[in-house]
Amino acid sequence: MLIADIEAWSDLFVAAAGASAALAGLVFVAISINIENIIGYKGLPELSIVTIMLLVGVLIVSLFGLIPEQTHHALGLELLVQSLLWSALLLRFAVRSLPETHRREKMVSRFGLPAFGTVPYVVGAVLLTTGSDSGLYWVFAGLVGAVGAAMINAWVLMVEIRR
């Protein structure tokens, strides 16, 4: 039965929820400590919210994955709505984070990195609504992509702005 397949992923979702909540808290504290430097650069406050949103997105997706006795279709619909809304918000802040001179590397980092933590969720959600087991692997890719993108952004917010 498809419900058992989702429940088999519960340990992953529990671990991802706990780790992402802890990382979001740490990034929030790091941003608070560096707030003067962050506010001093156009676009970095928006990059800060993108970073936290990527981690909170992992938390939300993980919590949806922990809802008991749901079908692939139900999880897919939940993730599709959440992912599309979250992606729209992230896109809004990513656009606002661009410096006045739109250098190619800035555009890639501001749009490409968050895509690793959003696009796989949408693909996974669509596959889950069709009953495909492969959708959960795409969701996993989104979890990893979001954490990776958030950590790269966090490095910029904590270290690179001091160089």
C-alpha positions as CSV (number, residue, x, y, z in Angstrom):
1,M,0.0,0.0,0.0
2,L,1.2,3.5,-0.8
3,I,0.7,4.8,2.8
4,A,3.4,2.4,4.1
5,D,5.8,3.8,1.5
6,I,5.5,7.3,2.9
7,E,5.7,6.0,6.5
8,A,9.0,4.3,5.6
9,W,10.4,7.8,5.0
10,S,9.4,9.1,8.5
11,D,12.8,8.8,10.0
12,L,14.2,11.0,7.2
13,F,11.5,13.5,7.7
14,V,12.0,13.6,11.5
15,A,15.8,14.1,11.0
16,A,15.3,16.8,8.3
17,A,12.7,18.7,10.5
18,G,15.0,18.7,13.5
19,A,18.2,19.6,11.6
20,S,16.5,22.3,9.5
21,A,14.9,24.0,12.6
22,A,18.3,24.0,14.4
23,L,20.1,25.3,11.3
24,A,17.5,28.1,10.8
25,G,17.9,29.1,14.4
26,L,21.7,29.2,14.1
27,V,21.5,31.2,10.8
28,F,19.1,33.6,12.5
29,V,21.5,34.2,15.3
30,A,24.4,34.6,12.9
31,I,22.4,37.2,10.9
32,S,21.6,39.0,14.1
33,I,25.3,39.2,15.1
34,N,26.2,40.4,11.6
35,I,23.2,42.7,11.1
36,E,25.2,45.9,10.7
37,N,27.2,44.5,7.9
38,I,24.2,42.9,6.2
39,I,22.1,46.0,6.3
40,G,25.1,47.9,4.8
41,Y,24.9,46.0,1.5
42,K,21.9,46.4,-0.9
43,G,20.2,43.0,-1.3
44,L,21.8,41.2,1.6
45,P,18.8,41.6,4.0
46,E,16.7,39.9,1.3
47,L,19.3,37.2,0.8
48,S,19.1,36.7,4.6
49,I,15.3,36.0,4.4
50,V,15.8,33.7,1.4
51,T,18.4,31.7,3.4
52,I,16.1,31.3,6.4
53,M,13.1,30.5,4.2
54,L,15.0,27.7,2.5
55,L,15.6,26.1,5.9
56,V,12.1,26.7,7.1
57,G,10.9,25.2,3.8
58,V,12.7,22.0,4.7
59,L,11.0,22.0,8.0
60,I,7.5,22.5,6.5
61,V,8.0,19.8,3.8
62,S,9.2,17.4,6.5
63,L,6.2,18.1,8.7
64,F,3.9,17.4,5.8
65,G,5.8,14.1,5.3
66,L,5.0,13.2,8.9
67,I,1.3,13.5,8.7
68,P,0.1,9.9,9.5
69,E,-1.9,7.7,7.1
70,Q,-1.9,9.9,4.1
71,T,-1.7,8.8,0.5
72,H,0.9,9.8,-2.1
73,H,-1.8,11.9,-3.8
74,A,-2.6,13.9,-0.6
75,L,1.1,14.5,0.2
76,G,1.7,15.5,-3.4
77,L,-1.1,18.1,-3.3
78,E,0.1,19.5,0.0
79,L,3.6,19.8,-1.2
80,L,2.5,21.2,-4.6
81,V,0.6,24.0,-3.0
82,Q,3.3,24.7,-0.4
83,S,6.1,24.5,-2.9
84,L,4.4,26.9,-5.4
85,L,3.6,29.4,-2.7
86,W,7.1,29.2,-1.2
87,S,8.8,29.4,-4.6
88,A,6.8,32.6,-5.4
89,L,7.9,34.2,-2.1
90,L,11.5,33.1,-2.6
91,L,11.5,34.5,-6.1
92,R,10.2,37.8,-4.9
93,F,12.9,38.1,-2.3
94,A,15.6,36.9,-4.8
95,V,14.6,39.6,-7.3
96,R,14.8,42.2,-4.5
97,S,18.3,40.8,-3.5
98,L,19.9,41.6,-6.8
99,P,22.5,44.4,-6.7
100,E,22.0,47.4,-9.0
101,T,24.5,46.0,-11.4
102,H,23.1,42.6,-12.5
103,R,26.3,40.7,-12.8
104,R,25.9,37.1,-14.2
105,E,27.3,35.4,-11.1
106,K,25.0,37.3,-8.8
107,M,22.0,36.3,-10.9
108,V,23.1,32.7,-10.9
109,S,23.6,32.6,-7.1
110,R,20.4,34.5,-6.3
111,F,18.1,32.4,-8.6
112,G,20.1,29.2,-9.2
113,L,20.8,28.3,-5.5
114,P,17.2,28.6,-4.3
115,A,16.1,26.6,-7.4
116,F,17.9,23.6,-5.9
117,G,15.7,23.9,-2.9
118,T,12.4,24.5,-4.7
119,V,12.2,22.9,-8.1
120,P,12.7,19.3,-6.9
121,Y,9.8,19.7,-4.5
122,V,7.5,20.8,-7.3
123,V,8.6,17.8,-9.5
124,G,8.3,15.4,-6.5
125,A,4.8,16.8,-5.7
126,V,3.6,16.3,-9.2
127,L,4.9,12.7,-9.3
128,L,3.4,12.0,-5.9
129,T,0.0,13.2,-7.1
130,T,0.2,10.5,-9.8
131,G,1.0,7.8,-7.3
132,S,4.7,7.5,-8.3
133,D,7.1,6.3,-5.6
134,S,9.9,8.3,-7.4
135,G,8.3,11.5,-6.1
136,L,9.7,10.9,-2.6
137,Y,13.2,10.8,-4.1
138,W,12.7,14.2,-5.7
139,V,11.4,15.5,-2.4
140,F,14.6,14.2,-0.8
141,A,16.6,16.1,-3.5
142,G,14.8,19.2,-2.6
143,L,15.6,18.8,1.1
144,V,19.3,18.4,0.3
145,G,19.3,21.2,-2.3
146,A,17.6,23.6,0.1
147,V,20.0,22.9,3.0
148,G,23.0,23.1,0.6
149,A,21.8,26.4,-0.9
150,A,21.1,27.9,2.6
151,M,24.6,26.9,3.8
152,I,26.2,28.6,0.8
153,N,24.1,31.8,1.4
154,A,24.9,31.6,5.1
155,W,28.6,31.5,4.3
156,V,28.2,34.7,2.2
157,L,26.3,36.4,5.0
158,M,28.7,35.5,7.8
159,V,32.1,35.4,6.1
160,E,32.3,36.8,2.6
161,I,30.8,40.2,3.6
162,R,33.7,40.7,6.0
163,R,36.4,40.3,3.3
